[in-house]
Amino acid sequence: MFDIVLLRTFETVACLSSFTKAGQQLNLTQSAVSAHIRRLEEQAGTALFERSTRTVALTPQGQALLGHARAILRLSEEARTLMRGSSNALHLRIGASDDLTSTWLPAVLRKFQDSRTARTLEVHISNTAVLLDSMDKGELDLIVGCRCRGDQPGMHLWNEPLRWVLGRTPLDAETPIPIAVFPEPCPYRDAALAALAAQNCTWRITSVSPSLGSLTAMAAAGLAVTPLNASSIPASLQSSPGNAQLPPLPDVEFVAHVRPGLPEETMLLTRAVIEWITANRPQVAAPRHLRKT
């Protein structure tokens, strides 16, 4: 029988690829995290991580255990909810960006809340940098955000293609490419402008908006192209990973940020939300040169 406390520490280290970051999230010292992993490896009878001075990676045995650990932790949270009934209400404050909350995320969160008695969710909408400031002030428990480079903190959830979105009006090859973007700081904006610069493209920003609807309206009107993650692109618009005029774009990585030091039951609820969102997100087709409807 595996100790559930040790499994929780193991799953956190696996997600963050860091003993130090796992300790911060779980409100444990690094030595305590190391001790938990040693004890779990003793219980498992095998090494679960390959360690070096700079990296922490799962062994094949660790990778195999990770799925079981997540299932056990989810069942533990559901059992606690069942045993305590509705007398112990929990409220989780979630931050997410407009591209997620204007598309599929609200429906996914509603189904989660409906399945958890006395578990309520509060969603704050802004860019990830602003949400992280709110988390530092203790105003948020969980953030679902994104990055286009792996040099920022966060628990990896999934990757999506970043694509150019455009209307039916073809771009004028003789004029600078018109771009509609989210305000800074924004990983989509950074990735798009870096790709344009790398290909020596000429461009101009024609619109800056925090609203996904505004950006897609600009694209639909033929006034701009905009870089968006694949699951946020309306079916009425065309999308392209790149073409003769528009340079290829990288994948965007979605990550979770969890406020360190959460009470155990809130942490269990947070993990259940993360797993639910990851399992129920839209499945995105591989990038194609151009999609028309």
SVG drawing of the C-alpha trace seen along z (x, -y; Angstrom):
<svg xmlns="http://www.w3.org/2000/svg" viewBox="-25 -50 50 54">
<polyline fill="none" stroke="black" stroke-width="0.4" points="0.0,0.0 1.4,-3.4 1.2,-6.3 -1.0,-9.0 1.1,-11.8 4.1,-10.4 2.1,-10.0 1.1,-13.6 4.7,-14.7 5.8,-12.4 3.1,-13.7 4.1,-17.3 7.8,-16.7 6.9,-14.9 4.8,-17.8 7.3,-20.5 10.5,-18.5 12.0,-20.1 12.3,-19.1 12.6,-22.8 9.5,-24.0 7.5,-21.0 8.5,-21.9 7.4,-25.5 4.0,-24.4 3.5,-21.8 4.9,-24.0 7.7,-21.5 11.4,-21.8 13.5,-20.4 14.9,-17.8 11.4,-16.7 10.5,-16.3 13.6,-14.2 12.7,-12.1 9.2,-11.5 10.6,-10.4 13.1,-8.1 10.4,-6.5 8.1,-6.0 11.0,-4.5 11.5,-2.1 7.8,-1.2 8.0,-0.7 11.3,1.1 12.7,-0.9 14.1,-4.3 11.4,-6.7 13.5,-9.7 16.8,-10.2 18.5,-13.0 21.4,-15.2 22.7,-18.6 20.4,-20.4 17.4,-18.1 14.9,-15.8 13.2,-13.3 11.0,-10.2 12.4,-6.8 10.3,-4.3 9.0,-2.9 8.2,-6.4 6.3,-7.2 4.3,-4.0 3.5,-4.9 2.5,-8.5 -0.8,-7.6 -1.8,-5.3 -0.7,-8.0 -3.0,-10.6 -5.9,-8.1 -5.4,-7.4 -5.2,-11.1 -8.4,-11.8 -10.2,-8.9 -9.0,-10.2 -10.5,-13.7 -13.8,-12.2 -13.9,-9.9 -13.3,-12.9 -16.1,-14.8 -18.5,-11.8 -17.7,-11.2 -18.0,-14.8 -21.1,-15.6 -22.1,-19.2 -21.3,-20.5 -17.7,-21.3 -18.0,-23.7 -14.9,-24.7 -14.5,-27.7 -11.7,-27.7 -10.6,-30.9 -9.3,-30.3 -7.5,-32.6 -7.6,-32.1 -7.0,-34.1 -9.8,-35.4 -9.0,-33.0 -9.9,-30.0 -12.8,-31.6 -14.4,-32.9 -14.4,-29.4 -14.6,-26.0 -13.4,-26.5 -16.6,-27.7 -18.6,-24.7 -15.9,-22.3 -15.8,-24.1 -19.6,-24.0 -19.6,-20.2 -16.9,-19.9 -18.8,-22.0 -22.1,-20.1 -20.3,-16.9 -18.9,-18.1 -21.4,-18.9 -20.6,-22.1 -17.6,-22.8 -17.9,-26.3 -15.6,-28.0 -14.8,-31.7 -13.1,-32.6 -10.9,-35.7 -10.1,-36.6 -6.9,-38.4 -3.5,-37.7 -1.2,-35.3 1.2,-38.0 -1.6,-40.0 -3.1,-36.8 0.2,-35.8 0.4,-39.1 -3.0,-38.4 -1.9,-35.0 1.1,-36.5 -1.3,-38.7 -3.2,-35.5 -6.3,-36.4 -6.1,-33.3 -5.6,-29.5 -5.1,-28.2 -4.1,-29.8 -4.4,-28.1 -2.1,-29.9 0.3,-29.5 3.8,-30.0 5.7,-29.7 9.0,-29.0 9.9,-26.7 11.9,-29.2 8.9,-30.2 7.5,-28.4 4.3,-26.3 3.1,-22.7 2.9,-21.4 -0.6,-20.4 -0.7,-20.1 0.7,-21.7 -1.3,-23.2 -0.3,-24.6 -0.1,-28.4 -1.7,-29.5 -2.3,-32.5 -5.9,-33.4 -7.3,-35.3 -10.5,-36.1 -11.3,-35.5 -9.6,-38.7 -6.1,-37.7 -3.1,-39.6 -1.5,-42.3 2.0,-41.1 3.2,-44.7 2.2,-46.2 3.3,-45.4 1.4,-42.5 -1.4,-43.9 -1.4,-42.2 -4.0,-42.2 -2.7,-41.1 -3.4,-40.8 -1.8,-43.4 1.7,-42.8 2.8,-40.7 1.5,-37.9 3.3,-34.8 1.2,-34.6 2.2,-38.2 5.9,-37.6 6.1,-34.4 4.4,-36.0 6.6,-39.1 9.7,-37.0 8.7,-34.7 8.1,-37.8 11.5,-39.3 13.3,-36.0 11.9,-36.0 12.6,-39.7 8.9,-40.3 7.5,-43.8 4.5,-44.2 2.4,-46.7 0.1,-46.4 -3.3,-47.5 -5.2,-46.4 -4.4,-45.7 -7.3,-44.2 -7.7,-42.0 -10.8,-40.4 -10.6,-37.3 -13.8,-38.5 -12.2,-41.8 -9.2,-40.1 -11.2,-37.5 -13.6,-40.3 -10.6,-42.2 -9.4,-39.0 -12.9,-38.3 -13.1,-41.8 -9.8,-41.4 -8.2,-44.2 -5.6,-42.0 -4.2,-38.5 -3.9,-37.4 -1.9,-34.6 -4.1,-32.3 -4.0,-28.8 -5.8,-26.3 -8.7,-25.5 -9.7,-29.2 -10.1,-29.7 -13.7,-30.1 -14.8,-27.7 -15.8,-30.6 -12.2,-31.8 -9.3,-30.3 -6.1,-29.3 -2.6,-28.5 0.6,-27.5 2.5,-29.6 2.7,-30.2 4.7,-32.2 3.8,-35.5 3.4,-34.4 6.3,-32.6 5.7,-29.3 4.7,-29.7 5.8,-27.5 3.5,-25.4 2.0,-27.0 2.3,-25.2 -0.5,-25.4 0.6,-25.3 -1.0,-25.4 0.2,-27.6 -0.9,-26.6 -0.6,-28.9 1.9,-27.5 0.7,-26.6 -2.9,-25.7 -4.8,-23.7 -4.7,-20.0 -8.4,-19.7 -8.1,-22.8 -5.0,-21.3 -6.9,-18.1 -9.7,-20.1 -7.2,-22.1 -5.6,-18.9 -9.0,-17.5 -9.8,-20.6 -6.5,-20.5 -7.1,-16.8 -10.6,-17.6 -9.6,-20.5 -6.8,-18.5 -9.0,-15.5 -11.9,-17.5 -10.2,-20.1 -11.0,-20.1 -8.8,-17.8 -7.0,-19.8 -6.1,-18.4 -2.5,-18.6 -1.7,-21.8 -2.6,-22.0 -1.4,-24.5 -4.8,-26.1 -8.3,-25.3 -11.4,-26.6 -15.1,-26.2"/>
</svg>
